[in-house]
Each structure stands twice: as structure tokens, then as C-alpha cells.
Amino acid sequence: MNENPTTNVPGPAALDMMVRIVMSQTDMAQDDVMSALERTQYNVKQVIREYMTSGPLTAAASAAAASAAVSTNQLRFSEIRHFMDKSAETFRRNQEMTRIYQQVQEKKNQQAATAAAEAATAQQQQQQQRSKL
């Protein structure tokens, strides 16, 4: 099945899953998917990329695709995505800081209540001792 002995051939269940994934993402036939998987050493992402670019990706083609001009719409949505990610992170940090602050306040309130109760108990004990004298 595979000419290269160093390539690990996945089991039948895994291979079937790979074929179904590629076939769901492309309109390739099962035989074409099998040959493409063998050619790419069972790299599902590479098979789909090759299908989307209409041919095997070479190093030059990969570099050209990476440095392709970005459209105005892509820039706009990239900025929106960046802004939303930054806002979400800020919100999460503020929530965490608020939670920690509330925990500290609760702890201080508990300590103050405990100290007040101890002071009241000590005062009552002193009054009892004075009344005995």
C-alpha cells in the first residue's frame, strides 16, 4: 500500500475517518482521497490545502500565499477581531480582579466580625468579674 517504509500507516478506522473528513470538505472521490493521503503521508490538512489551491503546494507557493495582499475587508475584520479579543481579555481580567477583591473584602469583614465578637465576649467577662467583686 505504501512504498515508504518510514511512514506510519494509520489503522483502518483512522484511515476511514481521514477519508470521510477529506470527502466532507472536498468533492474528491474516495480513490482520489486515498492517493492524495498516501502522497502527503496521511496529512489531512495538506490534502485539503492542495485541493483548495488546485495542486500540490510547493515551498514557493506556500510563501507566496502567506505574503498575498490582504484585502480591505480582511483588514477591517482583522481589526474588529483584534479589538473584540482585547476587550474580552480585559473583561475577563476585570472579572477576576473583582472576584479577588470581593474575597479579600469578605475575609476582612469576617475578621472584623470575629474581632468584634471577641471584644464583646471579653467585655462581658470583665463586667461579670467586676460584678462578682
N, C-alpha and C positions, 0 to 999 in steps of 0.2 A: 504494500500500500504506500509506503513511504521509502524513498531512496536514501534519505539522510538518516543514518543510524543514531545521530546525536540528538535528533528532535524527539521529544516525548510526545507520543501519540496519545491523545486523550481516550478515555474509555468510551464504549458505545453510547452510554447515556449522556455523557458530557458532549460528545460529538453530535448527537442528535439535537441536544439543546442549542449548541452553537449554530447548527444548520437552521433550526427553526428561528433563532434570533435574526440571523442574516436574511433569511427569506421574508421575515416580517418587516424588515427595514428596507428591503430592495424588491425588485421584481425578477430576481435571478432564479433560474431553475435549480433543482436540488443537485444535479450533476455539476453545474457551473459553480455552485457554492462549495461543493466538496473539493473541486480542483483549486478554487481560489483559496480555501482554507489550507490545503496542502502546500500551495505555493508560498503562502505567508506564514507558514509554520504555526497554523491554527490561531492566528491573531484576528479575532472577530472585528475589532476596531479598524485594523488595516484593510480588511476586505471591504468594509462599508465605505471607508475613505476612498479606496480605489474605485469603487462603484460610483461614488458621488463625483469624483473628478474625471471619470471616464478613462481610467487607465492606471497602471501602477505608478505610485508616487516615487520619484527619484529624489535624491538629496536636493538637487537644484529646484525641482518643482515644489518641494516642501518649503524651501527657503523663500521662493517667490510667493507662495500662498500666504506665508506668515507675514511678509512685508507688503502685501497688497494694500492698495489705497483703501482707507476707511471712509465710508460714505458719511454724509452729514447726519443722516438718520441714525447710523451706528454710533456716531459721536454723541448725539443728543441722548440716546438711550443709555449709552455708557455712563454719561454724567448723571443721569437720573438714577441708574442702578447704584453708582458710587455714593450719591447723596443719600439714597434710601438705606444702603448698608451702613453708612456712617451714622445716620440717625438712629437706626435700630441698635447699633452698638452703644451709642450714647444713652439711649433709653434704658437698655439693659444694665449698664453701669450705674445709672441713677437709681434704678430699682434696687440694685444690690446695695448701694450706699444707704438708701433709705431703710432697707431691711436691717442692715447692721446698726444704723443709728437708733432704730426703734428697739433693737435688742439691748443696746447699751443703756438706753433710757429706762427700759423695763427693769434691768438689773439694778440701776441706781435707785429707782423707785422702791424696789424690793428691799434693798439695803437700808434705805431711809426708813421704810416702814418697820423693818426689823429693829433698827436702832431706836425708833420712837417707842416701839413696844417694850424693848428692854429698859429704856429710860423710865417709862411709866411703871413697869414692874419694880424697878429699883426704887422709885419714889414711893410707891405703895409700901414696900418693905420698910423704908425709912420711917414712914408715918406709923406703921404698926409698931416698930421698935420704940418710937417716941411715946406712943400711947401706952405702952407697957411700963414705961418708966414713970 
